[in-house]
Amino acid sequence: MNYIYKKAFFLLIFLFNWFLYSGAASISLSLDEAINRALDQSINLQKSAIDLNLAHYRANNLWSELIPSFSLGARMDILPGTPLFTDPGFSFNSDALSYSLSFGVTMRLNLGIPSSMMLTELAYRRGLLDYENARKRVTLDITKIFYNLLAGQVNLRNLENSLNLAERHLERNRIARANGLIGELPWLQSRLSVETARYTLSTEQGVYDIAFKDFLTTLGFERDAEAVLVGSINPEYLEFDPEAMILEYLPRRPDIISQRQTIERLELSQRQRNLSSKAPSLSLSAGWSASPQRNTGLGGSISDNLSASVSLSIPIDPWIPGTSSNQDFRSIEAELEKARLDLIERENLARAYVRSLSERLRNSWNSIQIARLRVEIAQRTYELSEAGFNAGTVEFLSFENTYNDLNDARFRLLQSELAYLNNLLDLAYELNIDLQTLSNNNISRSIN
């Protein structure tokens, strides 16, 4: 009896540890947690952060444009000049040993330095915009994948219910066939229904498993980690005024801001080049050198020299029409004009896309309403068909068809809700805001 108690005790400990381990190994993932992990794991974001930090460092040290260049040099002649093969032959004269020390400073000033500083600061702002836009792109992609996987889970549950229904009917027909109540045809039809449901479930399960494992890998988990997604797809209808959104949010689009920065960069480059190449430039330099007097050796008295110079350079070539420098200025002006045209084109495309997304949202919501009505009708049809099937007045094939119609209606509703949510996400991304801001915006109103 004690032996049995010991075995039961160890069995309980094993089961407890197994449940504890299983619970610890399972990961619950919400949308926010998935987004945060994706942002931390993104290699592209990490590289962008390195570039951004470098641009920030340069922007914080704009004074370096005004720092003169320094030079420090030292030289020592370890073998004074002496013949080797000619008369009077090789000799080493220690009195001819010499060394020299030098120090110099040079500073160049031109009117293009302020523009160069502004270009450095603009490069940092451009890098900051690119980094934030990349973060929002990762957030959008992960959000879409997360909701697609949630939809996949719901679809798999519906397919599992279809398989369970077919298996229950197969078991009923097996008993009926064993008792001689039905023939071979109903039996084969029920078997076909089971295998068809199993095939559909297996195919969708395989597609879902691959997508889910890829998602976990993106988040930095092991591919075979146990994880559960926490969330649901419940979109609410939002009615927007596209023109008001365009007026308020269009300037905030990252590509619009980026194009404006491109124009600003070209304007600064044009100004900086004009001032650097066409305006006079001033160069200041000073130097000091020291060396022992000639033929006194290393211990001889030192002779030093201090010098300074100021030079003014006035360019002529850029002012002459047709020269290569003058053509370069014309090329910059042409690039600047094309950049302004690109901005107009981007703004027009942005307006059109926001209007298109607003129309898609209205159409998607209409599809949701129709899909919900189909689910209600299919649900009632299934309930009546199930009652008739249990009463023996409805054949299984007819009952199975009504259940398949219900599953199809649910699936189409799920796809319609997912499409609406994706359009909402795209609209928020195009306006450079999040869903919460979009929902609470004063130009939108929620309709229950």
C-alpha positions in Angstrom: 0.0 0.0 0.0 2.9 2.4 0.8 4.4 1.6 -2.6 1.2 2.6 -4.3 1.0 5.8 -2.3 4.6 6.7 -3.3 3.9 6.1 -7.0 0.7 8.2 -6.7 2.7 11.0 -5.0 5.5 11.1 -7.6 2.8 11.0 -10.3 1.1 14.0 -8.8 4.4 15.9 -8.6 5.2 15.0 -12.3 1.8 16.3 -13.4 2.1 19.4 -11.4 5.5 20.2 -12.9 4.2 19.4 -16.4 1.3 21.8 -16.0 3.6 24.4 -14.5 6.1 24.1 -17.3 3.3 24.2 -20.0 1.9 27.3 -18.5 5.3 29.0 -18.3 6.1 28.0 -21.9 3.0 29.5 -23.3 3.3 33.1 -24.4 0.3 35.5 -24.5 0.8 38.2 -27.1 -1.3 41.3 -27.3 -1.0 43.7 -30.3 0.9 46.3 -28.2 3.4 43.6 -27.1 3.9 42.4 -30.6 4.5 45.9 -31.9 7.1 46.6 -29.2 8.9 43.4 -29.8 8.9 44.0 -33.5 10.4 47.5 -33.0 13.1 46.1 -30.8 14.0 43.3 -33.2 14.0 45.2 -36.4 17.5 45.3 -37.9 16.6 48.1 -40.3 15.5 50.2 -37.4 18.7 49.5 -35.5 20.8 50.6 -38.5 18.6 53.7 -39.0 19.2 54.5 -35.3 22.9 54.4 -35.8 22.7 56.8 -38.8 20.4 59.0 -36.8 22.8 59.2 -33.8 25.6 60.1 -36.2 23.5 62.9 -37.8 22.5 64.1 -34.3 26.1 64.3 -33.3 27.0 66.3 -36.3 24.1 68.6 -35.8 25.1 69.2 -32.2 28.7 70.2 -33.3 28.0 72.7 -36.0 30.7 74.9 -34.6 33.2 72.5 -36.2 32.6 74.4 -39.5 34.5 77.4 -38.0 37.3 75.4 -36.4 40.6 76.0 -38.2 42.8 73.1 -39.2 45.9 72.5 -37.1 49.1 70.7 -38.1 52.0 69.6 -36.0 55.2 68.1 -37.5 58.6 66.8 -36.5 61.5 65.7 -38.6 65.0 64.4 -37.8 67.9 63.7 -40.2 69.6 60.6 -38.9 72.1 60.4 -41.7 73.6 63.7 -43.0 74.2 63.9 -46.7 77.5 62.1 -47.6 79.0 60.4 -50.7 78.9 56.7 -50.9 81.0 55.6 -53.9 82.6 58.8 -55.0 85.4 60.8 -53.3 86.0 61.5 -50.6 83.9 58.4 -49.7 81.4 57.6 -47.0 81.7 59.6 -43.8 79.4 60.3 -40.8 79.4 63.9 -39.7 77.6 64.2 -36.3 77.8 68.0 -36.6 75.6 67.9 -39.7 72.8 66.0 -37.8 69.6 68.1 -37.8 66.0 68.1 -36.7 63.0 70.4 -37.2 59.7 71.1 -35.5 56.8 72.8 -37.1 53.3 73.9 -36.1 50.7 75.5 -38.4 47.1 76.7 -38.3 44.9 77.5 -41.3 41.5 79.0 -41.4 39.3 79.5 -44.5 36.3 81.7 -44.4 33.6 82.1 -47.0 30.0 83.1 -47.1 28.8 79.6 -47.7 29.6 78.4 -44.2 26.1 79.3 -42.6 24.4 77.4 -45.4 26.6 74.4 -44.8 25.6 74.4 -41.2 22.0 74.5 -42.1 22.5 71.6 -44.4 24.0 69.6 -41.6 21.0 70.4 -39.3 18.6 69.5 -42.1 20.3 66.2 -42.6 19.5 65.4 -39.0 15.8 66.4 -39.3 15.6 64.3 -42.5 17.1 61.3 -40.6 14.7 61.8 -37.8 11.7 61.8 -40.2 12.9 58.7 -41.9 13.4 56.9 -38.6 10.0 57.8 -37.3 8.4 56.8 -40.6 10.2 53.4 -40.5 8.8 52.8 -37.0 5.3 53.6 -38.2 5.8 51.3 -41.2 6.8 48.4 -38.9 3.8 49.2 -36.6 1.4 49.1 -39.6 2.8 45.8 -41.0 2.8 44.1 -37.6 -0.8 45.3 -36.9 -2.0 43.9 -40.2 -0.3 40.6 -39.7 -1.6 40.3 -36.2 -5.2 40.9 -37.2 -4.8 38.5 -40.2 -3.7 35.8 -37.8 -6.6 36.5 -35.5 -8.9 36.1 -38.5 -7.1 32.9 -39.4 -7.8 31.5 -35.9 -11.5 32.2 -36.2 -11.6 30.6 -39.6 -9.8 27.5 -38.3 -12.3 27.2 -35.4 -15.1 27.3 -37.9 -13.5 24.6 -40.0 -12.9 22.4 -36.9 -16.7 22.8 -36.1 -17.5 21.6 -39.7 -15.2 18.6 -39.3 -16.7 17.7 -35.9 -20.2 17.9 -37.4 -19.2 15.7 -40.3 -17.6 13.2 -37.9 -20.7 13.0 -35.7 -22.8 12.3 -38.7 -20.3 9.7 -39.9 -20.5 7.9 -36.5 -24.3 8.0 -36.7 -24.3 6.5 -40.2 -21.8 3.8 -39.1 -24.1 2.6 -36.5 -27.1 2.8 -38.9 -25.2 0.9 -41.5 -24.2 -1.8 -39.0 -27.9 -2.2 -38.1 -28.8 -2.3 -41.8 -30.8 0.9 -41.7 -29.0 2.7 -44.5 -27.2 1.6 -47.7 -23.7 2.2 -49.0 -24.5 5.5 -50.7 -25.3 7.5 -47.6 -22.4 5.9 -45.9 -20.0 7.0 -48.6 -21.4 10.5 -48.7 -20.8 10.9 -45.0 -17.2 9.6 -45.4 -16.6 12.0 -48.3 -17.9 14.9 -46.2 -15.5 14.0 -43.4 -12.5 13.8 -45.7 -13.4 17.0 -47.5 -13.7 18.8 -44.2 -10.4 17.3 -42.9 -8.6 18.3 -46.2 -9.9 21.8 -46.0 -8.9 22.1 -42.4 -5.4 20.6 -43.0 -4.7 23.0 -45.9 -5.8 26.1 -44.0 -3.9 24.9 -40.8 -0.7 24.5 -42.8 -0.9 28.0 -44.3 -1.7 29.4 -40.9 1.1 27.6 -39.1 3.7 28.9 -41.5 2.4 32.5 -41.3 2.3 32.2 -37.5 5.8 30.9 -37.2 7.1 33.6 -39.5 5.4 36.1 -37.3 7.0 34.7 -34.2 10.4 34.8 -35.9 9.9 38.4 -36.7 9.3 39.1 -33.1 12.4 37.4 -32.0 10.9 34.2 -30.6 11.8 30.6 -31.4 10.0 29.4 -34.5 8.3 26.6 -32.5 7.5 28.7 -29.4 4.0 28.2 -27.9 2.2 31.5 -28.2 -1.4 32.7 -28.0 -2.7 35.9 -29.6 -4.9 38.0 -27.4 -7.3 40.3 -29.2 -10.4 40.4 -31.4 -11.6 42.0 -34.6 -14.4 44.4 -33.8 -14.2 47.4 -36.1 -16.5 50.4 -35.6 -17.9 52.6 -38.3 -16.3 56.0 -38.7 -17.6 58.6 -41.0 -15.0 61.0 -42.3 -14.9 64.3 -44.2 -12.1 63.6 -46.7 -11.6 67.2 -47.6 -11.3 68.3 -44.0 -8.8 65.5 -43.4 -6.8 66.5 -46.4 -6.7 70.1 -45.3 -5.6 69.3 -41.8 -3.4 66.2 -42.2 -2.0 66.3 -45.7 1.0 68.4 -44.7 1.9 65.8 -42.0 2.4 63.0 -44.5 6.0 61.8 -44.3 6.5 61.7 -48.0 5.2 65.3 -48.3 7.5 66.5 -45.5 10.4 64.6 -47.0 9.8 66.2 -50.4 9.7 69.7 -48.8 13.0 68.8 -47.1 14.4 67.8 -50.4 13.5 71.2 -51.8 15.0 72.9 -48.8 18.2 70.9 -49.2 18.5 71.9 -52.8 17.9 75.5 -52.0 20.5 75.5 -49.3 22.9 73.6 -51.6 22.4 76.2 -54.3 22.9 79.0 -51.9 26.0 77.4 -50.3 27.5 76.7 -53.7 26.8 80.2 -55.0 28.3 81.8 -51.9 31.3 79.4 -51.8 32.1 79.5 -55.5 31.1 83.0 -56.6 31.8 85.1 -53.5 35.3 86.0 -52.4 36.9 83.7 -49.8 39.4 84.6 -47.1 42.2 82.3 -46.0 44.2 82.9 -42.8 47.3 80.9 -42.0 50.1 81.0 -39.5 53.1 78.7 -38.9 56.1 78.3 -36.7 59.2 76.1 -37.2 62.4 75.5 -35.3 65.6 73.7 -36.0 69.3 73.8 -34.9 71.6 76.1 -36.8 73.5 74.6 -39.7 76.4 72.4 -38.9 76.0 72.7 -35.2 74.7 69.2 -34.5 71.8 68.2 -32.3 73.1 70.2 -29.4 73.6 73.4 -31.3 71.6 76.6 -30.8 68.1 76.6 -32.1 66.8 78.9 -34.8 63.0 79.3 -35.2 60.8 81.0 -37.7 57.3 82.4 -37.4 55.2 83.3 -40.4 51.6 84.4 -41.1 49.6 85.2 -44.3 46.3 86.4 -45.4 44.9 85.7 -48.8 41.8 86.7 -50.6 40.5 84.7 -53.6 37.9 86.0 -56.0 36.5 83.4 -58.5 35.9 84.4 -62.1 35.0 81.3 -63.9 31.5 80.8 -62.4 30.5 84.2 -63.6 31.3 83.5 -67.2 28.3 82.0 -69.1 28.9 78.6 -70.7 31.7 77.5 -68.4 31.5 74.2 -66.6 31.0 75.9 -63.3 28.2 78.0 -64.7 26.6 74.9 -66.2 26.7 73.2 -62.8 24.7 76.1 -61.3 22.1 75.7 -64.0 21.9 72.0 -63.3 21.1 72.7 -59.6 18.4 75.1 -60.6 16.9 72.5 -62.9 16.9 69.9 -60.1 15.3 72.4 -57.8 12.5 73.1 -60.3 11.9 69.3 -60.8 11.7 68.9 -57.0 9.0 71.5 -56.8 7.0 69.7 -59.5 7.5 66.4 -57.6 6.0 68.0 -54.5 2.9 69.1 -56.5 2.5 65.6 -57.9 2.9 64.0 -54.5 0.3 66.3 -53.0 -2.2 65.5 -55.8 -1.6 61.8 -55.4 -2.0 62.0 -51.7 -5.3 63.8 -52.0 -6.5 61.2 -54.5 -5.4 58.3 -52.3 -7.1 59.7 -49.1 -10.3 60.2 -51.1 -10.0 56.7 -52.4 -9.5 55.2 -49.0 -12.5 57.1 -47.7 -14.6 55.6 -50.5 -13.2 52.1 -49.8 -14.2 52.5 -46.1 -17.8 53.3 -47.0 -17.9 50.4 -49.4 -16.3 48.1 -46.9 -18.9 49.0 -44.2 -21.7 48.4 -46.7 -20.2 44.9 -47.3 -20.0 44.3 -43.5 -23.7 45.2 -43.1 -24.7 42.9 -45.9 -22.4 40.1 -44.6 -24.0 40.5 -41.1 -27.4 40.1 -42.6 -26.3 37.0 -44.4 -25.0 35.5 -41.2 -28.3 36.2 -39.5 -30.2 34.5 -42.3 -27.8 31.6 -42.5 -27.9 31.1 -38.7 -31.7 30.9 -38.6 -31.7 28.6 -41.7 -29.2 26.3 -39.9 -31.2 26.2 -36.7 -34.4 25.3 -38.6 -32.5 22.7 -40.7 -30.9 21.2 -37.5 -34.3 20.8 -35.9 -35.6 19.1 -39.0 -32.6 16.9 -39.2 -33.0 15.8 -35.6 -36.7 15.2 -36.3 -35.8 13.1 -39.4 -37.6 15.4 -41.9 -34.4 16.9 -43.4 -31.6 14.8 -45.0 -28.0 15.2 -43.9 -26.8 16.6 -47.2 -29.4 19.4 -47.0 -28.5 20.0 -43.3 -24.8 20.0 -44.2 -25.3 22.5 -47.0 -27.0 24.9 -44.5 -24.1 24.5 -42.1 -21.6 25.2 -44.9 -23.6 28.2 -45.9 -23.4 29.5 -42.4 -19.6 28.9 -42.3 -19.3 30.7 -45.6 -21.3 33.7 -44.3 -19.2 33.9 -41.2 -16.0 33.7 -43.2 -17.1 36.5 -45.6 -18.1 38.6 -42.6 -14.7 38.1 -41.1 -13.0 39.0 -44.4 -15.2 42.1 -44.7 -14.3 43.3 -41.2 -10.7 42.6 -41.8 -10.7 44.6 -45.0 -12.4 47.5 -43.3 -9.8 47.4 -40.5 -6.9 47.3 -43.0 -8.4 50.3 -44.8 -8.6 52.2 -41.5 -5.0 51.4 -40.7 -3.9 52.5 -44.2 -5.8 55.8 -43.8 -4.3 56.5 -40.4 -0.8 55.7 -41.8 -1.4 58.0 -44.8 -2.5 60.8 -42.5 0.5 60.1 -40.1 -1.8 59.5 -37.1 -2.8 56.4 -35.1 -6.2 54.8 -35.0 -7.1 56.3 -31.6 -6.4 59.8 -33.0 -8.4 59.0 -36.1 -11.4 57.7 -34.0 -11.4 60.7 -31.6 -10.8 63.3 -34.3 -13.3 66.1 -34.4 -14.1 65.5 -38.1 -15.2 61.9 -37.5 -18.1 60.5 -35.5 -18.7 57.0 -34.4 -21.9 55.4 -35.4 -23.2 52.4 -33.5 
